[in-house]
Amino acid sequence: MYLDVFDFYSDVTVFILQSKDMKDLKNKLNLTLLPLLIILIALFILVHHLSWISVKKERLKYQAFKLSAPEENRNISAHKCLGHGYSSRSCVFRDIDYDLHHKKFKYYNPSESHVVAFEEHFALLDFPEKFVTLKSMVHRKTLYWTIAKTFEYLPIQKNPECVVHDDVLLWQAMQPINIGHVIMDDLFASFKVTENLGLSKNVRLRVILMEERCASKVCKRLQQLWFPSISSEPVVHFEDFVETYSRCSKIRFKQLYVGGAGSSSMLGNLRYEGKYDRKTDGYSIGNKFIAKSFAMFKEQVYRRNEVHSPPYKNQILFYNKTRLDPTGSRILTDRSIMNLHDVTETLKERFPRYEIKIVDPSTYQSFVEELQDLAKTRVLITPPGGVMFMALFLPKGSTLLGIDACLGPKIEDCGNAEIQRIFSFLNMNSFRYTPELRRSAFSSFSRMKELYRKNMRLDIYRLMCLLEQVLGHENIV
């Protein structure tokens, strides 16, 4: 019993001693941590105060600058952008200048903390050298555009003749001598850019080309497609545009659109999407068609060119390419349909209710004439190449029958596999006519041209089978 009592008191004594040690330890910790906590709080207050002082100085500086400017001259430039990185960005700028002496665009905002864009989660306080690309994608000989930020208020432009009141679009053609690139990578892409940035249909838009002048007749003819489909005036080159304002020291743009890549379009040659997964600044292409946007684009082109689609479409239209020989006569090319005469004679007997027409699209006198021809077409049959993209102006219910230029052992090697990749996005009826002849290899360019010619002889029976699917058996004799 005495032993049990002794053990009990021993345990109580140890517990009391341990309790005293804990209290001492706690007191020591309090004496150590309390100063550290006070120091941390003081540092936090100091940093916050210094930050507040910095912001206050910036505000005072801004207010002082604001007060130093006349009340009527406290305007600034403004802009908004879509996309991320120069390869997918499009922007609209308001109230900016082009300095004719320094050959620079100027953006006015006195605030040094004004953010102009975000890249890689970082805020940009100034415009980088490569801010946008003027093409609809980074391509050969691509020009980049930027603007210099000036920490001033927008100066008053006293000369009204130096102010451009129309909305202006700066653009660089993707491939100015190729109809497919002009239609899709330029006209449609520019329409998509201005649509994405909120341009109203009723606003006048002038297109100015920032590129080298081209001397070829084809290039000049394709440049005429801009007016009036997109541009309210015939397009001019930037050097010529600036020359008209030579008496001005600065040209004031009330609203300027730049950057073709925000159209999310690299439309004329979708093989680049497979060849280059990402553009040069590391961002994905994101190339998709939007059928609704294209329908609006086609409606605008028809309306501005005053073209109307007739209720009945009774034409089967063949596009066939030709070229001029040294004597000035037109001859067939490597992509021409070689047996077209036999094909059309057979189709006239098989489909007597339809007019069979053959035309070289380069011989149209104007874009309007070509649109009027397409407006009454039920089926368009084209050889491979950019000319196929004129099918985008076919009226609703019409069909494209595109001929592949197959020079490889697989169907994926065909030159215009875009038929399925493009027109399917637009809810357009389209068929591929793929020649059966394949090649395993060719030893020379002349051999390749010979195979092209053999490929471009159409099988009349196969062609009629495709047309029967399109037109229906009620139209067959």
Secondary structure, DSSP 8 states (H G I E B T S, - for coil): -HHHHHHHHHHHHHHHHHHHHHHHHHHHHHHHHHHHHHHHHHHHHHHHHHHHHHHHHHHHHHHHHHHHS-GGG----EEEEESSSGGG-EEEEEEEEEETTTTEEEEE---TT---EEETTEEESS--S--EESSSSS-TT--EE--EEESS-------GGGEE-SEEEEE--S-TT-HHHIIIIIIIHHHHHHHHTT--TTS-EEEEE-S----SHHHHHHHGGGTTTT-SS--EEHHHHHHTTTT-SEEEEEEEEE-GGGG----S-THHHHH-SB-TTS-B------HHHHHHHHHHHHHHTT----S---EEEEE--EEE-TTS-EEE-TTS-TTHHHHHHHHHHH-TTSEEEEE-GGG-S-HHHHHHHHHTEEEEEE-SSGGGGGGGG--TT-EEEEE--B-SSSGGGBTTTHHHHHHGGGT-EEEEE--S---S--SSHHHHHHHHHHHTS--HHHHHHHHHHHH-GGG--
